[in-house]
Amino acid sequence: MPDKVNAGWFRMASEYGLFNEDREFLLSVCYARYWKTGTGDDDIAWVRVRLLDEWDLVAGEVDLLRSYMAGLFTERFVPEFTMASLDGRMMLNTTFWGNGTVSTIVIRPHSGPVVDPNEART
């Protein structure tokens, strides 16, 4: 199953423009469990990363990608991750559900060009 899930999120990320030319993107990570402080929401950060061939987000058991909700019910590693493109045109989320199913969604706020608010005209 991990290979299938990894292939699915990667296909959607490629199709909808997550990566820049250097395969960089933003990855949401929660430091609350790592630092064992805070409420969780205040410890979430967007980290700029570059996807390497050896990455395995699903089976890699990276604690910063552990699902908070699943952690309430099981000690088993259950990943959940959210990514965004550097240009802000898309966001991708992969979630594992309690019944063993997986969902990956892509959110694209609009399909037109991104307008810099400093250059916008009225």
Backbone as ProteinMPNN parsed JSONL, in Angstrom:
{"seq_chain_A": "MPDKVNAGWFRMASEYGLFNEDREFLLSVCYARYWKTGTGDDDIAWVRVRLLDEWDLVAGEVDLLRSYMAGLFTERFVPEFTMASLDGRMMLNTTFWGNGTVSTIVIRPHSGPVVDPNEART", "coords_chain_A": {"N_chain_A": [[0.797, -1.205, 0.0], [1.959, 1.357, 0.735], [3.589, 2.038, -1.515], [1.689, 2.443, -3.527], [0.217, 4.623, -2.474], [2.243, 6.576, -2.297], [2.836, 6.822, -5.035], [0.402, 7.839, -5.903], [0.042, 10.425, -4.59], [2.285, 11.68, -5.623], [1.815, 11.656, -8.383], [-0.448, 13.336, -8.53], [0.657, 15.679, -7.463], [2.577, 16.289, -9.399], [0.962, 16.58, -11.68], [-0.693, 18.772, -11.015], [1.042, 20.865, -10.481], [2.757, 21.163, -8.155], [5.562, 21.146, -7.744], [8.508, 23.16, -8.253], [10.999, 23.985, -10.773], [13.238, 22.849, -9.585], [12.226, 20.831, -8.065], [11.201, 21.743, -5.651], [9.119, 22.658, -2.861], [6.585, 23.626, -0.446], [6.296, 22.217, 2.76], [4.139, 21.29, 5.291], [4.797, 21.117, 8.682], [4.503, 19.874, 12.003], [5.711, 20.931, 14.989], [5.03, 20.504, 17.605], [4.801, 17.941, 18.857], [7.42, 17.13, 18.604], [8.923, 19.0, 20.063], [7.489, 18.807, 22.328], [5.901, 20.755, 23.482], [3.566, 23.501, 23.598], [0.368, 23.976, 21.896], [-0.061, 22.753, 19.552], [-1.37, 23.879, 17.186], [-0.026, 26.319, 17.198], [2.499, 25.519, 16.688], [2.936, 24.767, 14.108], [4.582, 24.846, 11.02], [5.543, 26.088, 7.81], [7.782, 24.591, 5.728], [10.39, 24.984, 3.486], [11.285, 22.667, 1.097], [13.153, 20.219, -0.811], [12.281, 17.709, -2.993], [13.671, 14.569, -2.872], [14.879, 11.647, -4.591], [15.016, 9.425, -2.909], [13.14, 9.822, -0.911], [10.434, 8.804, 1.185], [7.47, 9.408, 2.014], [5.262, 8.101, 3.037], [5.898, 5.516, 4.137], [8.149, 6.121, 5.543], [8.115, 6.85, 8.223], [8.53, 9.374, 9.483], [8.493, 11.378, 12.197], [7.533, 14.019, 12.318], [5.616, 14.022, 10.413], [3.598, 12.491, 11.342], [0.238, 11.575, 11.836], [-1.813, 13.551, 13.783], [-4.433, 13.103, 14.693], [-4.799, 10.316, 14.263], [-2.906, 9.444, 16.042], [-4.179, 9.669, 18.447], [-5.569, 7.352, 18.703], [-4.016, 5.13, 18.1], [-0.796, 3.591, 18.424], [0.577, 2.98, 16.246], [2.409, 4.049, 13.365], [0.98, 6.507, 11.47], [0.893, 8.33, 8.683], [0.305, 11.769, 7.71], [0.061, 14.409, 5.502], [0.58, 17.764, 4.333], [1.045, 19.876, 1.605], [2.296, 22.674, -0.268], [2.525, 24.645, -3.221], [5.319, 26.69, -4.156], [4.59, 29.015, -5.459], [2.048, 29.493, -4.585], [-0.186, 28.554, -5.927], [-1.384, 26.087, -5.574], [-2.463, 23.538, -3.23], [-1.867, 20.498, -1.549], [-3.169, 17.662, 0.087], [-2.747, 14.709, 1.915], [-4.462, 12.202, 3.525], [-4.956, 9.668, 5.928], [-7.504, 7.465, 6.706], [-9.524, 6.146, 9.403], [-10.629, 3.699, 8.654], [-8.764, 2.572, 7.07], [-8.573, 3.591, 4.513], [-7.348, 5.954, 2.065], [-7.069, 9.372, 1.288], [-6.297, 11.763, -1.144], [-6.189, 15.089, -1.852], [-6.368, 17.952, -3.982], [-6.166, 21.399, -3.834], [-6.959, 24.202, -5.601], [-6.994, 27.493, -5.574], [-7.717, 29.284, -7.612], [-7.742, 29.361, -11.174], [-6.595, 31.222, -12.747], [-4.012, 33.694, -13.525], [-1.687, 34.483, -10.909], [-1.918, 37.415, -9.092], [0.15, 39.965, -8.073], [-0.415, 41.747, -5.167], [0.741, 44.218, -4.807], [1.058, 45.157, -7.323], [-1.428, 45.324, -8.35], [-4.163, 46.89, -9.994], [-6.784, 49.3, -9.72]], "CA_chain_A": [[0.0, 0.0, 0.0], [2.741, 2.6, 0.71], [4.026, 2.371, -2.874], [0.52, 2.955, -4.248], [-0.098, 5.955, -1.941], [3.311, 7.47, -2.746], [2.638, 7.062, -6.471], [-0.796, 8.667, -6.076], [0.251, 11.834, -4.252], [3.295, 12.221, -6.529], [1.149, 11.901, -9.673], [-1.276, 14.541, -8.403], [1.568, 16.816, -7.263], [3.168, 16.597, -10.705], [-0.097, 17.014, -12.596], [-1.273, 20.061, -10.629], [2.057, 21.907, -10.37], [3.327, 21.386, -6.829], [7.009, 21.318, -7.765], [9.148, 24.091, -9.179], [11.961, 23.289, -11.64], [14.194, 22.129, -8.739], [11.413, 19.916, -7.253], [11.001, 22.348, -4.341], [7.756, 22.975, -2.479], [6.434, 23.855, 0.987], [5.767, 21.087, 3.505], [3.65, 21.677, 6.613], [5.238, 20.217, 9.748], [4.077, 20.26, 13.344], [6.807, 20.737, 15.923], [4.513, 20.361, 18.972], [5.174, 16.64, 19.413], [8.875, 17.055, 18.619], [9.417, 19.81, 21.185], [6.637, 18.452, 23.463], [5.375, 21.989, 24.057], [2.579, 24.177, 22.759], [-0.937, 23.362, 21.705], [-0.102, 22.101, 18.243], [-1.633, 24.844, 16.129], [0.995, 27.359, 17.183], [3.782, 24.902, 16.386], [2.935, 24.327, 12.715], [5.384, 25.731, 10.181], [5.764, 25.714, 6.419], [9.213, 24.426, 5.518], [10.745, 24.82, 2.076], [12.042, 21.432, 0.934], [13.374, 19.707, -2.171], [11.99, 16.282, -3.05], [14.758, 13.712, -3.33], [14.398, 10.35, -5.074], [14.934, 8.429, -1.839], [12.086, 10.15, 0.054], [9.257, 7.943, 1.292], [6.64, 10.101, 2.999], [4.237, 7.219, 3.581], [6.463, 4.444, 4.961], [9.387, 6.579, 6.155], [7.891, 7.034, 9.651], [9.052, 10.652, 9.948], [7.581, 11.759, 13.273], [6.912, 15.309, 12.036], [4.504, 13.773, 9.488], [2.661, 11.582, 12.001], [-1.105, 12.122, 11.971], [-2.189, 13.862, 15.155], [-5.706, 12.456, 15.004], [-4.569, 8.878, 14.366], [-2.123, 9.23, 17.25], [-5.08, 9.571, 19.598], [-6.197, 6.035, 18.72], [-3.088, 4.033, 17.855], [0.643, 3.86, 18.5], [1.094, 2.698, 14.905], [2.712, 5.248, 12.581], [0.022, 6.833, 10.421], [1.299, 9.644, 8.176], [-0.627, 12.713, 7.095], [0.908, 15.531, 5.114], [0.034, 18.851, 3.534], [2.084, 20.532, 0.828], [1.841, 23.802, -1.081], [3.507, 25.096, -4.205], [5.985, 27.936, -3.767], [3.906, 30.154, -6.06], [0.743, 29.645, -3.961], [-1.266, 28.183, -6.837], [-2.047, 24.834, -5.208], [-2.169, 22.867, -1.968], [-2.182, 19.077, -1.623], [-3.242, 17.015, 1.397], [-2.975, 13.27, 1.943], [-4.987, 11.812, 4.827], [-5.282, 8.265, 6.13], [-8.721, 7.374, 7.491], [-9.581, 5.059, 10.368], [-11.007, 2.421, 8.039], [-7.663, 2.12, 6.231], [-8.561, 4.224, 3.202], [-6.491, 7.117, 1.911], [-7.56, 10.418, 0.389], [-5.395, 12.85, -1.525], [-6.935, 16.137, -2.538], [-5.642, 19.132, -4.428], [-6.966, 22.621, -3.794], [-6.426, 25.278, -6.438], [-7.915, 28.6, -5.312], [-8.194, 29.827, -8.889], [-6.926, 28.854, -12.271], [-6.009, 32.348, -13.459], [-2.679, 34.092, -13.065], [-1.577, 35.072, -9.581], [-1.658, 38.848, -9.194], [0.843, 40.548, -6.926], [-1.259, 42.835, -4.68], [1.462, 45.486, -4.949], [0.962, 45.582, -8.712], [-2.837, 45.334, -8.75], [-4.724, 48.21, -10.339], [-8.228, 49.397, -9.513]], "C_chain_A": [[0.847, 1.279, 0.0], [3.182, 3.007, -0.692], [2.885, 2.992, -3.683], [0.166, 4.374, -3.784], [0.964, 6.965, -2.38], [3.154, 7.81, -4.224], [1.452, 7.993, -6.706], [-0.564, 10.127, -5.751], [1.267, 12.454, -5.204], [2.689, 12.538, -7.896], [0.33, 13.186, -9.61], [-0.407, 15.79, -8.228], [2.179, 17.25, -8.587], [2.13, 17.182, -11.657], [-0.597, 18.423, -12.288], [-0.241, 21.13, -10.271], [2.601, 22.186, -8.976], [4.796, 21.794, -6.898], [7.449, 22.457, -8.673], [10.194, 23.304, -9.975], [13.023, 22.516, -10.854], [13.514, 21.127, -7.803], [11.247, 20.429, -5.819], [9.525, 22.662, -4.132], [7.748, 23.26, -0.987], [5.776, 22.639, 1.62], [5.367, 21.574, 4.889], [4.119, 20.643, 7.633], [4.796, 20.778, 11.089], [5.185, 19.91, 14.325], [6.331, 20.479, 17.346], [4.933, 19.033, 19.592], [6.688, 16.517, 19.531], [9.441, 17.791, 19.826], [8.648, 19.522, 22.462], [6.171, 19.695, 24.231], [4.297, 22.523, 23.139], [1.301, 23.377, 22.615], [-1.03, 22.612, 20.387], [-0.303, 23.104, 17.139], [-0.539, 25.909, 16.043], [2.375, 26.81, 16.847], [3.842, 24.346, 14.968], [3.696, 25.348, 11.886], [5.419, 25.187, 8.76], [7.261, 25.715, 6.186], [9.459, 24.216, 4.029], [11.671, 23.614, 1.949], [12.225, 21.118, -0.548], [13.161, 18.204, -2.137], [13.184, 15.539, -3.631], [14.187, 12.356, -3.732], [14.203, 9.347, -3.951], [13.864, 8.727, -0.788], [10.972, 9.122, 0.011], [8.381, 8.533, 2.392], [5.659, 9.166, 3.685], [4.834, 6.182, 4.537], [7.716, 4.869, 5.721], [9.323, 6.791, 7.655], [8.603, 8.272, 10.214], [8.066, 11.215, 10.96], [6.868, 13.087, 13.003], [5.745, 15.18, 11.054], [3.485, 12.797, 10.069], [1.31, 12.28, 12.156], [-1.45, 12.332, 13.442], [-3.442, 13.087, 15.559], [-5.523, 10.945, 15.165], [-3.789, 8.544, 15.63], [-2.96, 9.153, 18.512], [-5.631, 8.158, 19.77], [-5.228, 4.868, 18.572], [-1.65, 4.504, 18.027], [1.302, 3.644, 17.138], [1.355, 4.012, 14.173], [1.699, 5.398, 11.459], [0.387, 8.226, 9.915], [0.121, 10.467, 7.669], [0.222, 13.916, 6.721], [0.172, 16.499, 4.199], [1.199, 19.565, 2.881], [1.47, 21.705, 0.073], [2.943, 24.17, -2.066], [4.094, 26.429, -3.751], [5.27, 29.168, -4.319], [2.488, 30.355, -5.512], [-0.428, 29.23, -4.826], [-1.978, 26.888, -6.451], [-1.588, 24.339, -3.851], [-2.624, 21.42, -2.117], [-2.192, 18.512, -0.207], [-3.519, 15.533, 1.21], [-3.33, 12.878, 3.361], [-5.294, 10.322, 4.834], [-6.453, 8.198, 7.085], [-8.705, 6.14, 8.378], [-9.929, 3.709, 9.777], [-9.934, 1.909, 7.072], [-7.629, 2.721, 4.844], [-7.704, 5.484, 3.235], [-7.161, 8.096, 0.959], [-6.435, 11.397, 0.105], [-6.227, 13.847, -2.298], [-5.992, 17.257, -2.94], [-6.612, 20.297, -4.406], [-6.244, 23.656, -4.638], [-7.388, 26.451, -6.315], [-8.491, 29.234, -6.574], [-7.271, 29.319, -9.974], [-6.296, 29.972, -13.089], [-4.634, 32.687, -12.936], [-2.736, 34.688, -11.658], [-1.181, 36.529, -9.745], [-0.976, 39.316, -7.918], [0.025, 41.733, -6.454], [-0.581, 44.202, -4.789], [1.397, 46.033, -6.375], [-0.483, 45.667, -9.195], [-3.306, 46.77, -9.001], [-6.218, 48.177, -10.096], [-8.918, 49.931, -10.731]], "O_chain_A": [[0.476, 2.228, -0.691], [3.155, 4.191, -1.028], [3.092, 3.949, -4.429], [-0.151, 5.232, -4.608], [0.633, 8.078, -2.787], [3.321, 8.965, -4.617], [1.49, 8.838, -7.601], [-0.927, 10.996, -6.544], [1.14, 13.625, -5.562], [3.009, 13.563, -8.498], [0.397, 14.021, -10.513], [-0.713, 16.841, -8.79], [2.285, 18.445, -8.865], [2.395, 18.162, -12.353], [-0.895, 19.186, -13.206], [-0.617, 22.203, -9.799], [2.88, 23.339, -8.647], [5.221, 22.697, -6.178], [6.852, 22.696, -9.723], [10.263, 22.08, -9.858], [13.649, 21.611, -11.406], [14.135, 20.63, -6.864], [11.163, 19.636, -4.881], [8.781, 22.899, -5.083], [8.782, 23.152, -0.328], [4.813, 22.094, 1.08], [6.166, 22.201, 5.584], [3.874, 19.447, 7.475], [4.723, 21.991, 11.283], [5.553, 18.745, 14.476], [7.162, 20.254, 18.226], [5.376, 19.005, 20.74], [7.189, 15.873, 20.453], [10.319, 17.283, 20.524], [9.065, 19.923, 23.549], [6.064, 19.684, 25.457], [4.136, 22.04, 22.018], [1.168, 22.268, 23.131], [-2.007, 21.901, 20.151], [0.522, 23.181, 16.227], [-0.172, 26.346, 14.952], [3.329, 27.58, 16.734], [4.715, 23.533, 14.662], [3.493, 26.554, 12.023], [5.336, 23.978, 8.54], [7.933, 26.72, 6.419], [8.818, 23.379, 3.394], [12.709, 23.545, 2.608], [11.546, 21.674, -1.412], [13.788, 17.503, -1.343], [13.646, 15.837, -4.732], [13.121, 11.967, -3.256], [13.313, 8.501, -4.03], [13.701, 7.943, 0.147], [10.606, 8.628, -1.056], [8.536, 8.194, 3.565], [5.262, 9.427, 4.821], [4.317, 5.996, 5.639], [8.288, 4.071, 6.463], [10.363, 6.901, 8.305], [9.201, 8.218, 11.288], [6.92, 11.501, 10.613], [5.721, 13.264, 13.414], [4.971, 16.122, 10.882], [2.601, 12.329, 9.352], [1.25, 13.441, 12.56], [-1.384, 11.4, 14.244], [-3.497, 12.491, 16.634], [-6.047, 10.361, 16.114], [-3.986, 7.484, 16.223], [-2.508, 8.633, 19.532], [-6.104, 7.8, 20.849], [-5.582, 3.731, 18.886], [-1.335, 5.672, 17.801], [2.435, 4.069, 16.908], [0.61, 4.977, 14.34], [1.573, 4.524, 10.601], [0.211, 9.207, 10.637], [-0.909, 9.933, 7.259], [1.016, 14.393, 7.532], [-0.707, 16.128, 3.422], [2.216, 19.83, 3.521], [0.267, 21.724, -0.19], [4.131, 24.023, -1.779], [3.44, 27.199, -3.047], [5.333, 30.243, -3.722], [1.797, 31.286, -5.926], [-1.572, 29.53, -4.484], [-3.069, 26.618, -6.953], [-0.497, 24.661, -3.381], [-3.65, 21.149, -2.742], [-1.327, 18.842, 0.604], [-4.406, 15.144, 0.451], [-2.591, 13.182, 4.298], [-5.826, 9.782, 3.864], [-6.414, 8.8, 8.157], [-7.953, 5.198, 8.128], [-9.563, 2.676, 10.338], [-10.155, 0.939, 6.347], [-6.737, 2.394, 4.06], [-7.381, 6.006, 4.301], [-7.745, 7.699, -0.049], [-5.71, 11.808, 1.011], [-6.887, 13.5, -3.276], [-4.955, 17.476, -2.314], [-7.737, 20.196, -4.896], [-5.068, 23.948, -4.418], [-8.48, 26.418, -6.883], [-9.642, 29.672, -6.58], [-6.146, 28.898, -9.704], [-5.544, 29.704, -14.026], [-4.14, 32.045, -12.009], [-3.723, 35.319, -11.279], [-0.224, 36.843, -10.451], [-1.473, 39.086, -6.816], [-0.224, 42.65, -7.237], [-1.259, 45.227, -4.855], [1.648, 47.216, -6.609], [-0.728, 46.046, -10.34], [-2.902, 47.713, -8.32], [-6.851, 47.133, -10.252], [-10.14, 50.079, -10.733]]}, "name": "protein", "num_of_chains": 1, "seq": "MPDKVNAGWFRMASEYGLFNEDREFLLSVCYARYWKTGTGDDDIAWVRVRLLDEWDLVAGEVDLLRSYMAGLFTERFVPEFTMASLDGRMMLNTTFWGNGTVSTIVIRPHSGPVVDPNEART"}
